[in-house]
């Protein structure tokens, strides 16, 4: 394949599927960087949310991802991931909460309410679209379950960490 040839969407999805599976498995065995930092965006469009149907089979997720390099500030990760995964440009955000999560990878997830503009597009990681909360509660990515429960008003207060990066519970 020449450098100018683009992979068709189905093949890109397969590539993401295998890269995701291999990286998650290896990091699960050898967590050399410890708990990874991540940022997730809650982007509302009326009574729906911007989501991605993941190409690795893990369900529906909100835009976001791991900080890379590992010391990248969560806010920078947030802006980068929203643009990469959805094509939207972040115009504002508000920190909501931070929580440790060990379902997928050991991570400390920072959650933000985000305002963004532009036209949605999909990425190699999945198909971007809008979804209502009941669908997210039913088919959502396990790592984002606490966010979906927060949106439904069901997140227990002891599940939320303080806004600083200490990882101490309130």
N, C-alpha and C positions, 0 to 999 in steps of 0.2 A: 504494500500500500504506500503510495507516495505521501509526503508530508502534507500535501494540500487536500488529500482525500479525507472527508469527514466520515466518521462512523454513523450509520443510520441509528435512529433512536432506539430500536430494539437491541442492537448490539451494544450501544452505550449503556443501556440498562443492565445487560449481562455483565459488562465490565465492572460497573459499580457493585453489582451483586457479589461478585467474586472478591473484589478488593475489600469490600465491607466485611465479608465473612472471614477472610484471611487475617485482616488487621485486628478485628475484634477478638478472634481466637488467640492470636499471638500476644496481644496486649493482656488478655485475660490470664495467660500463662506467665508472662514476663512484664509486669507493670512497672517498668524501669523509671518512669517519671512520676509514679504515685498517682494521686487523685488528679485527673485532668480537669481543666476549667472549660466551661462551655457557656454559651449564651443562647437564649431562645426568645423569639419575637411573637407576641400576641398582636396580630394585625386584624382589626375588625373591619368588616364591610357590611354595615347594617347589622342584621342579626346573624351573620355568618362570619367565618374566619378564613384567612388565607392559610391553606394547608398544602402539604405535598404527600402524594401517594408514593411511598418509598419504593424504589426499584429493588431493594434487597428483601422484600417480603415482610417487613416489620410493621406494615400498616400505615395509618395516617399520622403525620407529624406536623408540628408547627415549624416555620423556618428557623434555622439556627444550626449551631455546630460547635466543634471544638476550637479552642484558641490555638492558633499556630502562627508563630512559635508559641511554646507553652506559656510564655510570660506576656503574650499579647493581652492588652486590657480587654475586659469583657465588652465594653462599649464598642471598641474597634472590631472585635469578633462579630458582634451583633450586626453592625452596618455591613461588613463584608459578606457575611453569610446570607443576609436578606437579599442583597444584590445578586450574589452568585446563584441562589436557589430560586428566586422569584422574578428577578429583573427589576424589582421595585427599588426606588431610591428613598432611603430613610430621611424624613424631614423633621422628626422629633421622636423622643422616647422618654419613658419614665420607668425607673427601677421599681419592681413590684416586690420580689423576694429572691432569696438564694436558698438552695437546698442541695444536700448531698444525695447522690443517686448511685446505686450499684447494680441496676438491672441490666445494663448493656455494657458499660465500662465504668470503672470507678471515677466519678466526676463530681464536681461542685458546679451546679447549674444556676446561672443567673437568669432570671425571668424578667422581661420588660414588656410594657404596653408600648406599642410602636405606631407612629403615624408614618405612612409611606405613600408615594405617588408613582405613577407610571403604569405601564401595561404588564400584566402577568405573563411570564413565560416559564416553561419547564426547563429542567437541567438534566444532566446525566444521572443525578441522584433520584429523580422521580418526576412525576407529573404534578404540576401546580394547579390548584383550583380552589374554589370556595366550598366550605362545608359548614353545616349547622352543628351546634353543640351535641345534640343527641347522637349524631353519626360519630363524632369524635369520642364520646363516652363508650360507644359500642365497638368501634374499630380502630381506636387510637393506639399509637406506639406506646408500649408499656412505660418507657422512660418519661413520657409526657402525661401519664395518667394523673399525677399530682396537679399538673397545670389545668387539665380538663376538669378535675374535681374542684380546683380553686374557682374556675369560671362558673361552675354550677353551684358555688357556695357551700361545697362539702369538704373542703380541706381543713383538717383539724389544726388548730393553732400551734400545737407542739411539733408539727411537721415542718414549720418554717424556720429558717435560720436568720440570724441578724443580718442587717445590710452590710456589715463589714466582712472581711474575708477570713475571719478567725474560724468559722465553722461552728461556733458555739450556738446552741439553741437559745431562743428567747425564753 
